[in-house]
C-alpha cells in the first residue's frame, strides 16, 4: 500500500557523498532521509583495501568504511530507507519522487548523490579477478602494484592519465588499445609517448584475465589482434580498465542540465544544479577526481548549500507574510 513521506531534505545515494551530506544535514537539525538505491554504499562496497582515506594509519576495507559512515549518519539523526527512486518531478516545489516501493517522497530540498559506475569489459574472467589484479581506478589501487608490471586498457583521456599516474609506482606500464590511434587530448598523448616507462600495444583487445598462484592473483592478459584475430599473452600483475564511467543521471533527463558526458552540471564552486533547491555531489557531478574523500567533501558542500538555501527561502517567506 502506497504512502507519502515528507522531509526537508531527501538524499539519493548512500556512498561517501550522500552519507556525508546526511551527517551535516542531520547535525543542522534537518532530519534528512537517505534513499539507499540499488547499490547501498556505492562503489566503496566493491573496494577491498583502502589506503588513501585520511585518518586511518592502516589499510581499511571499503565496506567497513561505508558502514561506519552510515552508523555515524544514523547516530546524529539520519533516517535510512531501503528503496529505489523510479520517477522524479522537479517542476514544482516541494519536489515529488516515487520509489519502487510505491512510496511518494515529498522534499523541500533534494541532494543527488547517485554516483557513477566504471565501465568494464564484461568478461567473466575480469569479474572473477576484480580485487585480485583487475581494477578500474589507478589512483585508488596503483600503490599496491609498486615495482610490478601493469597494463592499462583504453585509449581516451582517462586511460592515458592512468598510465602516466602508474609510472609513479611501476617501471613497466603497457597501454592496450583496440585501435591504431588514441582519442586522448594531444598534450596527454605527447606526455605518454615521451615517457620511457610506457609501451603501447595497438590494435589489440583483452579477451581473458589470466589467474594463477596461491593465493590466486592476476598473472597475465590474453590479447587478440583486432585485425588478424591472432592471440598472444602479456604477463602483468595488475590490469586497469579505463574505458569511461556511467553517471547515474537517467532519472533526471530533461529536468536537470548535464554535460556532454552525462554528468550533472553544477555552478562553479558550489553544488547547485540548474534547479533551485536541487544539489548534486560526488561522482554524479565529478568526472575528474572520483575519490571517496572528494565525494565526501562535496557531500559536505551540498548539505551546507542546501541548509543555506532553505534558510533563505524561510526568511523570504517570513518577510512576505509580514
Rosetta blueprint (number, residue, H / E / L):
1 X L
2 X L
3 X L
4 X E
5 X E
6 X E
7 X E
8 X E
9 X E
10 X E
11 X E
12 X E
13 X L
14 X L
15 X L
16 X H
17 X H
18 X H
19 X H
20 X H
21 X H
22 X H
23 X H
24 X H
25 X H
26 X H
27 X H
28 X L
29 X L
30 X L
31 X L
32 X L
33 X E
34 X E
35 X E
36 X L
37 X L
38 X L
39 X L
40 X L
41 X L
42 X H
43 X H
44 X H
45 X H
46 X H
47 X L
48 X L
49 X E
50 X E
51 X L
52 X L
53 X L
54 X L
55 X L
56 X L
57 X L
58 X L
59 X L
60 X E
61 X E
62 X H
63 X H
64 X H
65 X H
66 X H
67 X H
68 X H
69 X H
70 X H
71 X H
72 X H
73 X H
74 X H
75 X H
76 X L
77 X L
78 X L
79 X E
80 X E
81 X E
82 X L
83 X L
84 X L
85 X E
86 X E
87 X E
88 X E
89 X E
90 X L
91 X L
92 X L
93 X L
94 X L
95 X E
96 X E
97 X E
98 X E
99 X E
100 X L
101 X L
102 X L
103 X L
104 X E
105 X E
106 X E
107 X E
108 X E
109 X E
110 X E
111 X E
112 X E
113 X L
114 X L
115 X L
116 X E
117 X E
118 X E
119 X L
120 X L
121 X L
122 X L
123 X L
124 X H
125 X H
126 X H
127 X H
128 X H
129 X H
130 X E
131 X L
132 X L
133 X L
134 X E
135 X E
136 X L
137 X L
138 X H
139 X H
140 X H
141 X H
142 X H
143 X H
144 X H
145 X H
146 X L
147 X L
148 X L
149 X L
150 X E
151 X E
152 X E
153 X E
154 X L
155 X L
156 X L
157 X H
158 X H
159 X H
160 X H
161 X H
162 X H
163 X H
164 X H
165 X H
166 X H
167 X L
168 X L
169 X L
170 X L
171 X L
172 X L
173 X E
174 X E
175 X E
176 X E
177 X L
178 X L
179 X L
180 X L
181 X L
182 X L
183 X L
184 X L
185 X L
186 X H
187 X H
188 X H
189 X H
190 X H
191 X H
192 X H
193 X H
194 X H
195 X L
196 X L
197 X L
198 X E
199 X E
200 X E
201 X E
202 X L
203 X L
204 X E
205 X E
206 X E
207 X E
208 X E
209 X E
210 X E
211 X E
212 X E
213 X L
214 X L
215 X L
216 X L
217 X E
218 X E
219 X E
220 X E
221 X E
222 X E
223 X E
224 X E
225 X E
226 X L
227 X L
228 X L
229 X L
230 X L
231 X E
232 X E
233 X E
234 X E
235 X E
236 X L
237 X L
238 X E
239 X E
240 X E
241 X E
242 X L
243 X L
244 X L
245 X E
246 X E
247 X E
248 X L
249 X L
250 X H
251 X H
252 X H
253 X L
254 X L
255 X L
256 X L
257 X L
258 X E
259 X L
260 X L
261 X L
262 X L
263 X L
264 X E
265 X L
266 X L
267 X L
268 X L
269 X L
270 X L
271 X L
272 X E
273 X L
274 X L
275 X L
276 X L
277 X L
278 X E
279 X E
280 X E
281 X L
282 X H
283 X H
284 X H
285 X L
286 X L
287 X L
288 X L
289 X L
290 X L
291 X L
292 X H
293 X H
294 X H
295 X H
296 X H
297 X H
298 X H
299 X H
300 X H
301 X H
302 X H
303 X H
304 X H
305 X H
306 X H
307 X H
308 X H
309 X H
310 X H
311 X H
312 X H
313 X H
314 X H
315 X H
316 X H
317 X H
318 X H
319 X H
320 X H
321 X H
322 X L
